[in-house]
């Protein structure tokens, strides 16, 4: 079973690859898409984002895509050592390919999950590879290796607000999903259009990364998706 995708099958990954380049040479993206559950995406329980966003992310409405993601998750859950060995080997091959072409290797390990890969030593094994992810686990912010940067993912669900408050104490970009036009400001931060490039978002500083609600997210009323016609004045300010 192949774990990582070195192509551009995910729309956001494709946009990021084709947008601006923050590196001093060309770069190539790879990614890992699992099927989320309570273990590999624990923050989605409080944030209530799984059904509205995660399960159908990318090409996740197709049965064969769901099946492939589920098989990878099953391997992670039932044979962690084998999963990590395979993951490491594939990243090694990806790094070698990028080195051969003098290209910066970039990897997103949590396209639809929220695993603390730093606990498994994955980014530490590849110091020349650049890793990035979104996370709903605020205590990870500022605690990852130098080559692994994170963005925080917002939800308005009341039970999740301790995480949001902790994230707001940092300068890490905070992504938020809006159903409707982006406001100019949210959570007392400037809102930027985040649907173009993850790497642009990652380097944007203390802003809110506005993402457009797509698919089931348009009909979400759990608190995860922000319906702009119902934004509280306090949230904007």
C-alpha positions, -999 to +999 in steps of 0.1 A: +000+000+000+013+034-010+008+061+017+019+094+004+007+112-027+034+129-048+010+141-074-016+169-072-049+150-067-059+173-038-073+206-050-057+227-023-023+209-027-025+216-064-032+253-059-003+256-034+021+239-059+010+263-086+009+295-066+039+316-052+072+300-041+086+311-007+117+290-012+150+299-029+145+272-055+116+252-071+096+230-047+076+198-049+047+189-026+037+155-013+009+147+011-007+121+033-045+117+034-061+094+060-097+089+069-103+108+102-115+091+134-114+100+171-078+089+175-061+105+145-082+137+146-092+140+183-096+178+181-125+173+156-147+159+184-149+193+203-146+214+171-174+193+154-157+197+120-155+161+109-188+157+091-189+193+077-154+193+063-129+165+069-146+134+057-154+149+023-122+170+019-105+169-015-120+141-036-135+125-005-170+121-020-157+092-043-160+057-029-126+046-041-109+076-024-127+070+008-117+033+007-080+042+001-080+067+029-097+042+053-071+014+045-043+038+054-060+047+087-067+010+094-029+003+090-020+032+113-045+019+139-036-018+137+001-019+128+017+014+138+052+001+133+046-011+098+028+022+090+057+043+103+083+022+085+064+025+052+058+063+057+095+068+065+107+049+035+083+068+011+095+101+025+131+090+021+124+082-016+106+116-020+136+134-005+160+116-028+139+125-058+138+161-049+176+161-042+183+146-076+163+175-092+176+202-068+141+208-057+129+217-022+109+188-007+077+199+010+053+176+028+018+180+044+013+150+067-022+158+079-044+167+049-074+152+067-060+142+101-043+159+131-015+135+142+014+150+161+041+137+138+068+154+159+060+128+186+069+101+162+101+119+151+090+121+115+100+157+107+132+153+128+143+125+105+142+148+074+157+181+084+160+193+048+123+186+041+098+213+050+067+200+068+034+220+074-001+213+086-032+228+101-041+217+136-069+219+161-046+211+190-034+245+203-007+232+226+012+220+195+017+256+184+053+267+189+064+232+200+073+216+166+108+212+151+121+241+131+113+225+097+076+218+108+052+248+108+016+248+119-015+268+113-044+267+138-080+257+127-109+277+142-143+265+153-169+286+171-183+256+191-184+268+228-166+237+241-137+245+218-131+281+229-102+273+253-083+261+223-091+292+203-081+315+232-047+297+235-041+300+197-049+337+198-020+343+222+004+333+195+012+348+161+002+317+143-023+321+114-058+309+123-079+294+095-117+298+096-144+285+073-169+311+062-203+306+045-207+340+027-183+369+019-153+372+041-155+400+068-126+424+068-118+414+104-126+384+126-113+377+162-096+411+160-074+400+132-073+409+095-090+383+073-072+372+041-083+349+013-068+315+022-081+295-007-051+301-030-020+287-013-012+270+020+024+283+019+012+319+015-012+313+045+016+298+066+037+328+063+010+354+067+015+360+104-012+368+129-042+368+105-074+349+100-072+327+069-106+328+053-117+296+037-149+293+016-174+267+029-178+239+003-201+209+000-217+198+033-199+227+051-224+251+035-252+235+056-232+231+088-248+248+119-227+231+146-206+263+151-176+251+131-186+271+099-191+308+103-222+321+086-213+357+078-248+370+081-248+358+117-214+369+129-214+384+165-200+419+167-176+407+195-162+380+172-155+406+144-138+429+168 
